Amino acid sequence: MGNLEVEFAGVRFRNPLILASATPGWDGERSNQAWRAGAGGVVPKSFAPPVKWAQHPRCGRMKLIKYGKNRIGMVNIELYTTMALQDWLENELDKAYEGNNSIIASVVAHPDPEDTGKNARIIQDTGKVVMFEINVSCPMPAGEDRVGFQMGNDPETCYTQVEAVRKAVSLPVGIKLTPTSHNMVPMAQAAEQAGADYLTIANSVRSFAGVDINTGLPKLAAYGGYSGPAIKPITQRHVSEVAKVVNIPIAAVGGISTWEDVVEYMMLGATIIQICTSIMWHGYGRFRRILEGLSQYMERKGLDSLQSIRGKALPHIVTIEELAKKPPMVAQVDPETCINLTKGGCERCGKVCFYGAIEFAPKLALYGENCDGCGLCTEICPVGALKLLPA
Ligand SMILES: Cc1cc2nc3c(=O)[nH]c(=O)nc-3n(C[C@H](O)[C@H](O)[C@H](O)COP(=O)(O)O)c2cc1C
């Protein structure tokens, strides 16, 4: 396997794939299992303030979201760990740390930032964690406690939380931001100004799991966090917008389940990657599979390090105004590849053209003068016979 070692916020990780804070790292044994399975490090389940609603029972707390038969995402109402911090440190941490696991401690931001700092200090004193991740992004709490994503939508709160933890500990401090935000940039910048060593982008998206149409009841009776492949475009938006304006490194997390996803996020500016839902769906063995894919990719591309691809896509993301200056394009067909023209039958492109640019009379005919250049036909074509080319 190629050299996948990476330096992130001053800490060396054996590879860039980290288990994100969630169920697969709820105790010491599982946290260590991820490490043994090849993860570059582990963020155990977030340590929480002792609020009453963070306790069990929260049964049936995960719902798959499907399109047809395919899983596209998952909504959960799991909240934080139900284990008291002291119990975790006394009974789980040694096991989690076995084999020198690189543990990133996720501390939930307490309403009083000094308390967040105190918890981080207690954890640092064990000598068994490499850095901190302040969680201001849990999508569930929306009450007066304000211990979730509402905090993560307020730049001042992000600033004061980072500032307090930064003062309390000497290890690197990062903050995990919320994608339930119309613009993450002010929070990211506030955290950077307060001395954050890195940013984790992002938590799950506040959402609703759907309605059972037989009973009329909600599938989950509270708003939860949406995760998995469906949220990748949302998180990629935030990662790229923030990567353009901050100078601290980014851990990207949201819908990553393949090595290609990892490469995409790195090209958008991420230095390391965290994974949750894919591990929950496929098990810890997923780490090895993604690592192998990354290694082969590096070999094919002749890369010594994945860091050389970091941010590669960013200069090519432009504003809509800049795009408007580009010359128009229209759909054109390669007659030798088109199924309709070679064998007859396929009419998929015609069904998705709303401009009268594709007709079958009876064979495929394109009317470039009507084409608006939307490109949907090129996306739908099963054989890649249609392309957008200069008008
Ligand atoms: C069941 C479940 C529990 C989670 N618990 C936590 C948590 O305790 N702390 C946290 O920071 N993020 C938590 N998350 C969010 C994940 O760490 C991750 O940010 C999010 O799911 C997006 O990544 P993914 O698409 O790879 O799952 C949880 C996610 C899930 C699905």
Ligand as a Chemical Component Dictionary entry (heavy atoms), coordinates in Angstrom:
data_LIG
# 
_chem_comp.id                   LIG 
_chem_comp.type                 NON-POLYMER 
_chem_comp.pdbx_formal_charge   0 
_chem_comp.three_letter_code    LIG 
# 
loop_
_chem_comp_atom.comp_id 
_chem_comp_atom.atom_id 
_chem_comp_atom.alt_atom_id 
_chem_comp_atom.type_symbol 
_chem_comp_atom.charge 
_chem_comp_atom.model_Cartn_x 
_chem_comp_atom.model_Cartn_y 
_chem_comp_atom.model_Cartn_z 
_chem_comp_atom.pdbx_ordinal 
LIG C1  C1  C 0 -26.352 7.454  14.420 1  
LIG C2  C2  C 0 -25.455 8.637  14.366 2  
LIG C3  C3  C 0 -24.950 9.184  15.535 3  
LIG C4  C4  C 0 -24.117 10.311 15.499 4  
LIG N1  N1  N 0 -23.597 10.803 16.658 5  
LIG C5  C5  C 0 -22.734 11.847 16.629 6  
LIG C6  C6  C 0 -22.114 12.329 17.816 7  
LIG O1  O1  O 0 -22.312 11.823 18.912 8  
LIG N2  N2  N 0 -21.275 13.388 17.692 9  
LIG C7  C7  C 0 -20.995 13.981 16.495 10 
LIG O2  O2  O 0 -20.201 14.926 16.438 11 
LIG N3  N3  N 0 -21.560 13.533 15.359 12 
LIG C8  C8  C 0 -22.408 12.491 15.399 13 
LIG N4  N4  N 0 -22.959 12.012 14.240 14 
LIG C9  C9  C 0 -22.633 12.678 12.962 15 
LIG C10 C10 C 0 -21.499 11.965 12.216 16 
LIG O3  O3  O 0 -20.312 11.971 12.959 17 
LIG C11 C11 C 0 -21.249 12.617 10.853 18 
LIG O4  O4  O 0 -20.833 13.952 11.047 19 
LIG C12 C12 C 0 -22.484 12.641 9.950  20 
LIG O5  O5  O 0 -23.225 11.447 10.097 21 
LIG C13 C13 C 0 -22.138 12.831 8.470  22 
LIG O6  O6  O 0 -21.245 11.836 8.027  23 
LIG P1  P1  P 0 -21.707 10.481 7.264  24 
LIG O7  O7  O 0 -22.517 10.902 6.095  25 
LIG O8  O8  O 0 -20.422 9.783  6.937  26 
LIG O9  O9  O 0 -22.526 9.712  8.251  27 
LIG C14 C14 C 0 -23.797 10.904 14.263 28 
LIG C15 C15 C 0 -24.311 10.347 13.077 29 
LIG C16 C16 C 0 -25.117 9.228  13.121 30 
LIG C17 C17 C 0 -25.632 8.643  11.823 31 
# 
loop_
_chem_comp_bond.comp_id 
_chem_comp_bond.atom_id_1 
_chem_comp_bond.atom_id_2 
_chem_comp_bond.value_order 
_chem_comp_bond.pdbx_ordinal 
LIG C1  C2  SING 1  
LIG C2  C3  SING 2  
LIG C2  C16 DOUB 3  
LIG C3  C4  DOUB 4  
LIG C4  N1  SING 5  
LIG C4  C14 SING 6  
LIG N1  C5  DOUB 7  
LIG C5  C6  SING 8  
LIG C5  C8  SING 9  
LIG C6  O1  DOUB 10 
LIG C6  N2  SING 11 
LIG N2  C7  SING 12 
LIG C7  O2  DOUB 13 
LIG C7  N3  SING 14 
LIG N3  C8  DOUB 15 
LIG C8  N4  SING 16 
LIG N4  C9  SING 17 
LIG N4  C14 SING 18 
LIG C9  C10 SING 19 
LIG C10 O3  SING 20 
LIG C10 C11 SING 21 
LIG C11 O4  SING 22 
LIG C11 C12 SING 23 
LIG C12 O5  SING 24 
LIG C12 C13 SING 25 
LIG C13 O6  SING 26 
LIG O6  P1  SING 27 
LIG P1  O7  DOUB 28 
LIG P1  O8  SING 29 
LIG P1  O9  SING 30 
LIG C14 C15 DOUB 31 
LIG C15 C16 SING 32 
LIG C16 C17 SING 33 
# 
